Amino acid sequence: MDILAVLVAVLAAPALVAALWFWVSRQNSQGKVRRGATGGMLGVADEIFRPETHYAHQVQRIEHELPAPAPAPEPKS
């Protein structure tokens, strides 16, 4: 009976992660464009094991939200 409980626990963990990933990816759909859910789930691992990558993703997110710079004024002649 203990082996059955361990087997259920071992098989349930990956199934739960897969179900969570599928649910998050369905929630992230915007119209016809679908975004992957792995970025949010693996962001914690990047923050711990690859801080440079995590910092680069933060910079990309901030740069994406910033408005485009205004065009330079035309010189008067």
Phi and psi in radians as a Rosetta constraint file:
Dihedral C 1 N 2 CA 2 C 2 CIRCULARHARMONIC -1.191 0.35
Dihedral N 2 CA 2 C 2 N 3 CIRCULARHARMONIC -0.595 0.35
Dihedral C 2 N 3 CA 3 C 3 CIRCULARHARMONIC -1.150 0.35
Dihedral N 3 CA 3 C 3 N 4 CIRCULARHARMONIC -0.652 0.35
Dihedral C 3 N 4 CA 4 C 4 CIRCULARHARMONIC -1.126 0.35
Dihedral N 4 CA 4 C 4 N 5 CIRCULARHARMONIC -0.709 0.35
Dihedral C 4 N 5 CA 5 C 5 CIRCULARHARMONIC -1.158 0.35
Dihedral N 5 CA 5 C 5 N 6 CIRCULARHARMONIC -0.711 0.35
Dihedral C 5 N 6 CA 6 C 6 CIRCULARHARMONIC -1.153 0.35
Dihedral N 6 CA 6 C 6 N 7 CIRCULARHARMONIC -0.733 0.35
Dihedral C 6 N 7 CA 7 C 7 CIRCULARHARMONIC -1.095 0.35
Dihedral N 7 CA 7 C 7 N 8 CIRCULARHARMONIC -0.740 0.35
Dihedral C 7 N 8 CA 8 C 8 CIRCULARHARMONIC -1.124 0.35
Dihedral N 8 CA 8 C 8 N 9 CIRCULARHARMONIC -0.729 0.35
Dihedral C 8 N 9 CA 9 C 9 CIRCULARHARMONIC -1.141 0.35
Dihedral N 9 CA 9 C 9 N 10 CIRCULARHARMONIC -0.716 0.35
Dihedral C 9 N 10 CA 10 C 10 CIRCULARHARMONIC -1.187 0.35
Dihedral N 10 CA 10 C 10 N 11 CIRCULARHARMONIC -0.679 0.35
Dihedral C 10 N 11 CA 11 C 11 CIRCULARHARMONIC -1.415 0.35
Dihedral N 11 CA 11 C 11 N 12 CIRCULARHARMONIC -0.444 0.35
Dihedral C 11 N 12 CA 12 C 12 CIRCULARHARMONIC -1.317 0.35
Dihedral N 12 CA 12 C 12 N 13 CIRCULARHARMONIC -0.561 0.35
Dihedral C 12 N 13 CA 13 C 13 CIRCULARHARMONIC -1.087 0.35
Dihedral N 13 CA 13 C 13 N 14 CIRCULARHARMONIC -0.908 0.35
Dihedral C 13 N 14 CA 14 C 14 CIRCULARHARMONIC -1.134 0.35
Dihedral N 14 CA 14 C 14 N 15 CIRCULARHARMONIC -0.593 0.35
Dihedral C 14 N 15 CA 15 C 15 CIRCULARHARMONIC -1.142 0.35
Dihedral N 15 CA 15 C 15 N 16 CIRCULARHARMONIC -0.684 0.35
Dihedral C 15 N 16 CA 16 C 16 CIRCULARHARMONIC -1.150 0.35
Dihedral N 16 CA 16 C 16 N 17 CIRCULARHARMONIC -0.732 0.35
Dihedral C 16 N 17 CA 17 C 17 CIRCULARHARMONIC -1.125 0.35
Dihedral N 17 CA 17 C 17 N 18 CIRCULARHARMONIC -0.737 0.35
Dihedral C 17 N 18 CA 18 C 18 CIRCULARHARMONIC -1.128 0.35
Dihedral N 18 CA 18 C 18 N 19 CIRCULARHARMONIC -0.722 0.35
Dihedral C 18 N 19 CA 19 C 19 CIRCULARHARMONIC -1.147 0.35
Dihedral N 19 CA 19 C 19 N 20 CIRCULARHARMONIC -0.696 0.35
Dihedral C 19 N 20 CA 20 C 20 CIRCULARHARMONIC -1.125 0.35
Dihedral N 20 CA 20 C 20 N 21 CIRCULARHARMONIC -0.758 0.35
Dihedral C 20 N 21 CA 21 C 21 CIRCULARHARMONIC -1.074 0.35
Dihedral N 21 CA 21 C 21 N 22 CIRCULARHARMONIC -0.757 0.35
Dihedral C 21 N 22 CA 22 C 22 CIRCULARHARMONIC -1.113 0.35
Dihedral N 22 CA 22 C 22 N 23 CIRCULARHARMONIC -0.751 0.35
Dihedral C 22 N 23 CA 23 C 23 CIRCULARHARMONIC -1.136 0.35
Dihedral N 23 CA 23 C 23 N 24 CIRCULARHARMONIC -0.748 0.35
Dihedral C 23 N 24 CA 24 C 24 CIRCULARHARMONIC -1.160 0.35
Dihedral N 24 CA 24 C 24 N 25 CIRCULARHARMONIC -0.681 0.35
Dihedral C 24 N 25 CA 25 C 25 CIRCULARHARMONIC -1.175 0.35
Dihedral N 25 CA 25 C 25 N 26 CIRCULARHARMONIC -0.561 0.35
Dihedral C 25 N 26 CA 26 C 26 CIRCULARHARMONIC -1.228 0.35
Dihedral N 26 CA 26 C 26 N 27 CIRCULARHARMONIC -0.608 0.35
Dihedral C 26 N 27 CA 27 C 27 CIRCULARHARMONIC -1.265 0.35
Dihedral N 27 CA 27 C 27 N 28 CIRCULARHARMONIC -0.427 0.35
Dihedral C 27 N 28 CA 28 C 28 CIRCULARHARMONIC -1.514 0.35
Dihedral N 28 CA 28 C 28 N 29 CIRCULARHARMONIC 0.066 0.35
Dihedral C 28 N 29 CA 29 C 29 CIRCULARHARMONIC -1.328 0.35
Dihedral N 29 CA 29 C 29 N 30 CIRCULARHARMONIC 2.374 0.35
Dihedral C 29 N 30 CA 30 C 30 CIRCULARHARMONIC -2.202 0.35
Dihedral N 30 CA 30 C 30 N 31 CIRCULARHARMONIC 1.764 0.35
Dihedral C 30 N 31 CA 31 C 31 CIRCULARHARMONIC 1.125 0.35
Dihedral N 31 CA 31 C 31 N 32 CIRCULARHARMONIC -2.139 0.35
Dihedral C 31 N 32 CA 32 C 32 CIRCULARHARMONIC -1.645 0.35
Dihedral N 32 CA 32 C 32 N 33 CIRCULARHARMONIC -0.160 0.35
Dihedral C 32 N 33 CA 33 C 33 CIRCULARHARMONIC -1.635 0.35
Dihedral N 33 CA 33 C 33 N 34 CIRCULARHARMONIC 2.216 0.35
Dihedral C 33 N 34 CA 34 C 34 CIRCULARHARMONIC -1.962 0.35
Dihedral N 34 CA 34 C 34 N 35 CIRCULARHARMONIC 2.324 0.35
Dihedral C 34 N 35 CA 35 C 35 CIRCULARHARMONIC -1.779 0.35
Dihedral N 35 CA 35 C 35 N 36 CIRCULARHARMONIC 2.556 0.35
Dihedral C 35 N 36 CA 36 C 36 CIRCULARHARMONIC -1.318 0.35
Dihedral N 36 CA 36 C 36 N 37 CIRCULARHARMONIC 2.665 0.35
Dihedral C 36 N 37 CA 37 C 37 CIRCULARHARMONIC -1.639 0.35
Dihedral N 37 CA 37 C 37 N 38 CIRCULARHARMONIC -0.166 0.35
Dihedral C 37 N 38 CA 38 C 38 CIRCULARHARMONIC -1.210 0.35
Dihedral N 38 CA 38 C 38 N 39 CIRCULARHARMONIC -0.459 0.35
Dihedral C 38 N 39 CA 39 C 39 CIRCULARHARMONIC -1.075 0.35
Dihedral N 39 CA 39 C 39 N 40 CIRCULARHARMONIC -0.761 0.35
Dihedral C 39 N 40 CA 40 C 40 CIRCULARHARMONIC -1.246 0.35
Dihedral N 40 CA 40 C 40 N 41 CIRCULARHARMONIC -0.622 0.35
Dihedral C 40 N 41 CA 41 C 41 CIRCULARHARMONIC -1.307 0.35
Dihedral N 41 CA 41 C 41 N 42 CIRCULARHARMONIC -0.565 0.35
Dihedral C 41 N 42 CA 42 C 42 CIRCULARHARMONIC -1.626 0.35
Dihedral N 42 CA 42 C 42 N 43 CIRCULARHARMONIC -0.049 0.35
Dihedral C 42 N 43 CA 43 C 43 CIRCULARHARMONIC -1.084 0.35
Dihedral N 43 CA 43 C 43 N 44 CIRCULARHARMONIC -0.589 0.35
Dihedral C 43 N 44 CA 44 C 44 CIRCULARHARMONIC -1.166 0.35
Dihedral N 44 CA 44 C 44 N 45 CIRCULARHARMONIC -0.723 0.35
Dihedral C 44 N 45 CA 45 C 45 CIRCULARHARMONIC -1.138 0.35
Dihedral N 45 CA 45 C 45 N 46 CIRCULARHARMONIC -0.692 0.35
Dihedral C 45 N 46 CA 46 C 46 CIRCULARHARMONIC -1.093 0.35
Dihedral N 46 CA 46 C 46 N 47 CIRCULARHARMONIC -0.715 0.35
Dihedral C 46 N 47 CA 47 C 47 CIRCULARHARMONIC -1.095 0.35
Dihedral N 47 CA 47 C 47 N 48 CIRCULARHARMONIC -0.604 0.35
Dihedral C 47 N 48 CA 48 C 48 CIRCULARHARMONIC -1.490 0.35
Dihedral N 48 CA 48 C 48 N 49 CIRCULARHARMONIC -0.885 0.35
Dihedral C 48 N 49 CA 49 C 49 CIRCULARHARMONIC -1.662 0.35
Dihedral N 49 CA 49 C 49 N 50 CIRCULARHARMONIC -0.443 0.35
Dihedral C 49 N 50 CA 50 C 50 CIRCULARHARMONIC -2.345 0.35
Dihedral N 50 CA 50 C 50 N 51 CIRCULARHARMONIC 1.327 0.35
Dihedral C 50 N 51 CA 51 C 51 CIRCULARHARMONIC -1.109 0.35
Dihedral N 51 CA 51 C 51 N 52 CIRCULARHARMONIC -0.503 0.35
Dihedral C 51 N 52 CA 52 C 52 CIRCULARHARMONIC -1.138 0.35
Dihedral N 52 CA 52 C 52 N 53 CIRCULARHARMONIC -0.715 0.35
Dihedral C 52 N 53 CA 53 C 53 CIRCULARHARMONIC -1.153 0.35
Dihedral N 53 CA 53 C 53 N 54 CIRCULARHARMONIC -0.725 0.35
Dihedral C 53 N 54 CA 54 C 54 CIRCULARHARMONIC -1.084 0.35
Dihedral N 54 CA 54 C 54 N 55 CIRCULARHARMONIC -0.747 0.35
Dihedral C 54 N 55 CA 55 C 55 CIRCULARHARMONIC -1.125 0.35
Dihedral N 55 CA 55 C 55 N 56 CIRCULARHARMONIC -0.692 0.35
Dihedral C 55 N 56 CA 56 C 56 CIRCULARHARMONIC -1.122 0.35
Dihedral N 56 CA 56 C 56 N 57 CIRCULARHARMONIC -0.666 0.35
Dihedral C 56 N 57 CA 57 C 57 CIRCULARHARMONIC -1.167 0.35
Dihedral N 57 CA 57 C 57 N 58 CIRCULARHARMONIC -0.649 0.35
Dihedral C 57 N 58 CA 58 C 58 CIRCULARHARMONIC -1.123 0.35
Dihedral N 58 CA 58 C 58 N 59 CIRCULARHARMONIC -0.749 0.35
Dihedral C 58 N 59 CA 59 C 59 CIRCULARHARMONIC -1.106 0.35
Dihedral N 59 CA 59 C 59 N 60 CIRCULARHARMONIC -0.748 0.35
Dihedral C 59 N 60 CA 60 C 60 CIRCULARHARMONIC -1.072 0.35
Dihedral N 60 CA 60 C 60 N 61 CIRCULARHARMONIC -0.723 0.35
Dihedral C 60 N 61 CA 61 C 61 CIRCULARHARMONIC -1.119 0.35
Dihedral N 61 CA 61 C 61 N 62 CIRCULARHARMONIC -0.738 0.35
Dihedral C 61 N 62 CA 62 C 62 CIRCULARHARMONIC -1.173 0.35
Dihedral N 62 CA 62 C 62 N 63 CIRCULARHARMONIC -0.763 0.35
Dihedral C 62 N 63 CA 63 C 63 CIRCULARHARMONIC -1.131 0.35
Dihedral N 63 CA 63 C 63 N 64 CIRCULARHARMONIC -0.562 0.35
Dihedral C 63 N 64 CA 64 C 64 CIRCULARHARMONIC -1.196 0.35
Dihedral N 64 CA 64 C 64 N 65 CIRCULARHARMONIC -0.571 0.35
Dihedral C 64 N 65 CA 65 C 65 CIRCULARHARMONIC -1.436 0.35
Dihedral N 65 CA 65 C 65 N 66 CIRCULARHARMONIC -0.368 0.35
Dihedral C 65 N 66 CA 66 C 66 CIRCULARHARMONIC -1.227 0.35
Dihedral N 66 CA 66 C 66 N 67 CIRCULARHARMONIC 2.509 0.35
Dihedral C 66 N 67 CA 67 C 67 CIRCULARHARMONIC -1.281 0.35
Dihedral N 67 CA 67 C 67 N 68 CIRCULARHARMONIC 2.766 0.35
Dihedral C 67 N 68 CA 68 C 68 CIRCULARHARMONIC -1.186 0.35
Dihedral N 68 CA 68 C 68 N 69 CIRCULARHARMONIC 2.550 0.35
Dihedral C 68 N 69 CA 69 C 69 CIRCULARHARMONIC -1.154 0.35
Dihedral N 69 CA 69 C 69 N 70 CIRCULARHARMONIC 2.615 0.35
Dihedral C 69 N 70 CA 70 C 70 CIRCULARHARMONIC -1.196 0.35
Dihedral N 70 CA 70 C 70 N 71 CIRCULARHARMONIC 2.553 0.35
Dihedral C 70 N 71 CA 71 C 71 CIRCULARHARMONIC -1.179 0.35
Dihedral N 71 CA 71 C 71 N 72 CIRCULARHARMONIC 2.648 0.35
Dihedral C 71 N 72 CA 72 C 72 CIRCULARHARMONIC -1.218 0.35
Dihedral N 72 CA 72 C 72 N 73 CIRCULARHARMONIC 2.520 0.35
Dihedral C 72 N 73 CA 73 C 73 CIRCULARHARMONIC -1.188 0.35
Dihedral N 73 CA 73 C 73 N 74 CIRCULARHARMONIC 2.580 0.35
Dihedral C 73 N 74 CA 74 C 74 CIRCULARHARMONIC -1.267 0.35
Dihedral N 74 CA 74 C 74 N 75 CIRCULARHARMONIC 2.398 0.35
Dihedral C 74 N 75 CA 75 C 75 CIRCULARHARMONIC -1.217 0.35
Dihedral N 75 CA 75 C 75 N 76 CIRCULARHARMONIC 2.456 0.35
Dihedral C 75 N 76 CA 76 C 76 CIRCULARHARMONIC -1.534 0.35
Dihedral N 76 CA 76 C 76 N 77 CIRCULARHARMONIC 2.351 0.35
